[in-house]
Amino acid sequence: MSMLAQRSAGRALERGEARRSVRELAEARRNERLTHLIEFLSAVQEAERVAVDRYQHNLADEQWTARSRQVIDRVWVLQKTIHVLCTPEVGKAAHSLASAVQDVIRKGPEDPGEPQDEKVWAHIRPSRQAFLDLVRDQLS
């Protein structure tokens, strides 16, 4: 009886440790995803600034061109990371946002009227909002 009780207690302890390990791993993965999501949003914000510099402040020199290429590359690398780490829905939303940012940098806002900064933000806003809403729901 004593051995049976010890064996049962040992198994219960192992199951408890396994559950704790699973929770810790899930939390670590959540934190990793959150870190990459924040990095992606930071890159998108920088890309918005690049677009505003071009279309609001009429910058188009070599320095701006190099900066725009660098920020677009960073956005796409981070989007691919999100694709690997997050759900397919979040990956698709990140792809849509990255595409919107790239389009507005390369082609400018659809409406050429003033003020251009607001036109840039209006172009990006729908995909950014969809991404943020989806991420918020996924992280809850």
URURZI-V389638 format. One line per field, one symbol per residue. ss: DSSP state (A for helix, B for strand, O for the rest). phi: phi as a letter, one per 20 degrees, with the letter a starting at -180 (. if undefined). burial: # if it has 24 or more other C-alpha atoms within 12 Angstrom, else .. A space follows every 10 residues. Layout:
# URURZI-V389638
ss = ???
phi = ???
burial = ???
This chain:
# URURZI-V389638
ss = OAAAAAAAAA AAAAAAAAAA AAAAAAAAAA AAAAAAAAAA AAAAAAAAAA AAAAAOOOOO OAAAAAAAAA AAAAAAAAAA AAAAAOOAAA AAAAAAAAAA AAAAAAAOOO OOOOOAAAAA AAAAAAAAAA AAAAAAAAAO
phi = .fffffffff ffffffffff ffffffffff ffffgfffff ffffffffff ffgfeedleb ffffffffff ffgfgfffff ffgfedfgff ffffffffff ffffffdnff effeefffff fffegfffff fffffgffef
burial = .......... .......... .......... ..##.##..# #.######## ######.... ...#..##.. ##.###.### ###..#...# ########## ##.###.##. .....##### #.###.##.. ##..#.....
